[in-house]
């Protein structure tokens, strides 16, 4: 069973009931776990839950709503994409996973935005060229609150080789 450590926040593990797909995050380290209690970080993590659910459920509209208009992504394919390109990749199925786990090693505030860093493990779905493979990545996400909603504004993700 998937588990999520979010202190007293009581955030639920996200499981898709229609398929065996799932997404989850867990914070590691006492400082990071404590940071998740900050209402701003908790709000951004709730948006992370929504984003990850959208990627698992192929909910392209929800995915797009969670992206800031000024989004910039240094993507795992070693390229740069902005809002339109990123949402098109999602709509085409290139950003679609059957599993998405995040290990949050750092959560903090930077100029009113939430910075999350750590490792993610995902299993892409077709038509992604890595479909069915477990992919490990290092990530850095920057979330900003706009009009009462947390939006992903910057992201960096780098594929790392599997641990041997």
N, C-alpha and C positions, 0 to 999 in steps of 0.2 A: 504494500500500500504506500502511496506517496505520502510524504509528510512535509510540513512547512513550519519553520520556527520563526515566529514573528512576535515573540514575547506576549504581552497582554493584548495585542491587537486582535487576536482571534480570527485572523484572515483564513478563509477556507482554502483547502487544496482544490485546485481546479481540475476536474475530471470531465471529460466528454462522455456522456452516457450513451451516445449513439455508436461510438467506436472505442477501441482500446487506447486511443490517443490521449495524451495528457500534457499539461504544462504545470510547472511549479517553480517556486523560488525558495531559497532558504538563505538566511543570513548566517555567517560564520564569524566567530570571534566576539568577545564580550562587548567591545566598543561598537561594532557594527550592529549587533543585536540591540544594544541600548539606543543607537541612533534611529532605528526603525520606529521608536516610540515618539519621535518628533512628528507633530501633525503634518508638516510639509513633506517629510520623507514618507510617512504613511500614505499620504495622498498620492504621491508619485508612484509608490509601490502598488496602490490600488489600480492606477492607470497601467502599470506593467502587467498586472493580472488581466486587465481588459485586452491589452495588446496581444499578450501571449495566447489568450483564448481566441482572439480573432484570427491569429496565424494558424492555430490548430483547427478551428472550425471553418477556415476559408471564408471568413466574414470580411469581405473586401471593404465594405462601407465603414465598418467599425475600425478597421485598420487605418483607413485614410483619415477618419475623424481624430485619431490619436497622434497624427503627424502635424507638427507645426508647418506653416506655409514656408518658413525660412529654413526648413530641415536640410542638413548636410550630413551625408553618411560616407565614411571611408569604409567600404563594404568588404566582406570576406573574399571577394574575387579580386582584391587589390585595385579597386576602382572607386571613383567618387560618384555618388548619385545624390540628387536633391529630391524635393518633395514629389514632383511629378514622375520622375524616373522610378523612385522607390515604390510609389503606389501602383505604377504600371507593372513592376516586377511582381508585386503581390497579386495583382489581378490576373497576371499570366500564369500564376502557379509556381513561379520561381522562388518566392518567399512563402513557403507552405510546409508545415512540419507535422509529423505524427507524434513527436515527442519534443519537448522543449523544457529543459531544466536550467535554472540559473543559480549559481552559487555566488551570492553577493558578499564580497570581501571588504568592500568599502561603501559607505553611504554617508553623504555629507551635503552641506549647503554651500553654494558658491554664488555670491551676488544674487541671492533670492531663488536660485535654481537648485535643483537636486542633482547631485552627481552620484552615479552608481558605477561600480567597477567590480570585475570578477571574471568568473569562467562560466561559459554556457555549454551545454551538451544538447545537441539537437539531432533529430533524424529527419532529413528532408523527404518530401513526397515528390513523385513525378510531377512535372517534367524536369525538376532540378537534376543536373547531371550526377549529383551525389545521393540520389534517392536511395533510401534503404540503409545507408551507411550512418554509423554514429560519428558525428562531427564534433570535435572539441574546439572551442574558440575562446580567446580572451576578448572581453568587451569593456567599453566605456560608454555610458549613456548619460546624456544631459537632458533633464526635463525642466520645462518652465511652465508656470501657471499663467494662463491667458483666458480671460473672460470666465474665470471660475473653474477651468478645466486644466488638468496637467497634460502637456503635449511634449512628445519627443522632439527635441530641437537639434541635437547633435548625437552622432553615434559613430563609434569606431569598433570594428570587429575583425579579428585576425584568426585564421585557422591555425591551430597548433597540431603538431603530429601526435598521434596517440601515444600514451605512456606505455612503455614496454616493461 
